[in-house]
């Protein structure tokens, strides 16, 4: 009789634990980040180039000056990340800045600075968890930066070659992107977008986030 009571108690504990876990997962799944950005129509003012794979790319060598991302409502720039596996999550950073410099000598400089504390996944508990030591460790590493001064033409896109500083570690990173053209109806505004995979474990993130994070971005850069 005593053994049956103990067994029944264990079964109940396990059952309630599973119910709680599935309820929590259902809650997280119902509170997912939904991309808010609406891409602008574009016109191509520059020349075009064809890659070895036959893909035609819009050329931006007619651009000159310093271009910045801007905080607008609705937003016109977004950096979206997505993790997979047990800690699958999708989100963005509300506060970041992109600066690109072009000149007629084909010299190029790109700087990206992200305020990690502005991480947003549409669920505050998940945001706080990602800010912790196991993941982004915001208290110690408040900023992610990327700097590039070289662009090469790839098979399907241009590639910005530079260095990223993440969790205090700096490594080289290639960021593929395309130039979509000038934003229609927006003066002095150019549109870029791209995507790449990122391995946070290589930078010291000790968690079950996995070694693959998908990152994609869209940005409208303006000059005055």
N, C-alpha and C positions, 0 to 999 in steps of 0.2 A: 504493500500500500504506500509506504513512504517513497519507494523508488518511483512509483507512478506519479506521485505528487511532484517530485523533483523533475521528472521527465516532462510533465505537463507545464511546469513553470518555465523550463528551458525553451520549450516549444513556443510558449506565449511571448517570451522575451525576444526570441528570434523573429517571430511573426511581426511583432510591433516594430522591431528594428527595421525589417524589410519594408513595412508600410511607410515608416518615417523616411527611409532612404528614397523610395520611389516617389513619395510625395514631394520631397525636396528637389529631386531631379525634375519632376513635372513642373514645379514652381520655376526652376531655373530655365527650363525649356520654354516656358510661357513668357519669360522676361528676357528675350534676346534683343540684341542691338539690331536695329533696322537702319540701313544706310539712308541718309537724309538728302544726299546731294542729288541735284538735277543737272546733268551735263548740258552745257551750252552748245548751240549750233555754232559751227566754225566755217571760216573761209580761208583758203590757202593763198597767201600772197607771195610766198617764196617759190623756189624751184623744188623739183622732186628728184629723188635718187632711187635707183633700183639696186637691191642687194643681190648677192650671189644666188639666193634662193628664189629670186623673182619677185620679192615683196617690194612695193614702192613706198618709200618714206618721204614725208614732207620735210624739206630742208629749212632750217631756221637761221641760216647764215646771213640773212638780211636784218636780223635783230641787232640792236645796239642800245646799250645802256644797262641800268640796274633795274631788275624786276623783283617785286615782292608779292608774297601771298597776303591776302587781306582778310580780316575777320568781318564777315558779313552775315546778314540774316535775310534770306536763307544762305547757308554756307556755300562757298564756291571752291573750297579746298578741303580734302579729307584724306586721312591716312587710316586705312582699315587693316586690322590684323585678325587672323583666325588660327586657333590652335585645334588640335585633334586629339582623339583618344579619351582617356579617363577624365581629363580636365578640359574638355572641348569648350571653347568660348570664342565669341566674336565681339570685337569692339573697336574703339577708335581712341584718339587723344583729342581733347577739346582745345588744347592750347599748344600750338606749334607755329614755327615761322620758317618760311622758305625764301631764300634770296638767291637769285641767279644774275650773273653779270656777263654780258656779251659785248664784244667790240669788233671792229672791222678787221682786226688782225687775226680773227678766228680764235682769240684767246677766250677762255671760258672759266668761270668760277661758280661753284654751287655750294651753298651752305644750308643745312637743315638743322633746326634745333627744336627738340620736343620736350615739353614739360611733362615728365612721367606721372606726376601727381594728378594730371588732368585725365587720366585713363577713364574710359566710360564704356561699360558693357550693358547698360540699361538695368543693372541690378547692383545696389549699393554694397551688399554683403560680398558679392563676388569682386567688386572693385576694390574693397578694403583688403580682401584676401590676396589679390594680385599685387597690391602695393607692399605687401609684407616681405620679410627677409627671404622667404622660400622662392619668391618670384622676382619682382622688379626692385625690391629693397629701396623704396623711395627715400627713406630717411638718409641713406648713405649715398645713393646715386640718383640725384634728382633730375638729371638731364640725359637725353640721348642725342648725340650729334653725328652728322655726316658731312664730310667736306670732300669736294672733288674739284680738280682743275684740268681734267682730261675727258674727252668724249671720243669714242670710237664707234664705227658703224658695224653692227652685228648682222646676223642673217635675217632677223625679223624686226629689229628695232635698233635704236641708238643705245649705247651703254655708257653711263657715267661711272668712271673708275675712280674710287676714292677710299677714304678711311672712315670707319664708323667707330665711335666710342660708346660702348654699352657695358653697364655694370663695372665701369672703371677700366675696362680692357679695350684697347684700340687694335683693330685688324682691318685689312683691306676688304673692300666690298664692291662688287659690280652691281649696278642698278640699271636694268633695262627700262627704256621708256620710249614713247613716241610723241612727236609734236603734232598736235591735231590742227593747229592753225590759229588764226585770230578769232576771238569770241565775237559772234555777230551782235551788233547793237551795243557793244561795250568798247569804249575808246581805249587804245593802248593796252589791250588785255590779250595775253597769249595763253593757250591751253596745252597742258602736258598731262600724260597719264602713263602708268606703268605698273609692273608687278614683279615680285621676286620671292624666293623662299629664303628663310633665315633660320639658323641653328642657334638658339639661345644657350644650349649646353656648352657650345664651343667658347662662350664668353663667361662661363662660370655659374650659370643658373643651375642650381642643384634642386631640381623638382621633377615631378612626373609630367611636365608640360610636353615632353618629347623633343626630338631633335629637328622638328620641322614646323615652322610657323609661316603661314602664307601671309604676305604683305602686299597690299595694292594701294595705289594712290591716284588721286586726281587733283590737279591744281590749276587755278587760273591766276597767272602772275601779271601784275600791272606795273606800269611805270608812269611817272608824272611828267 
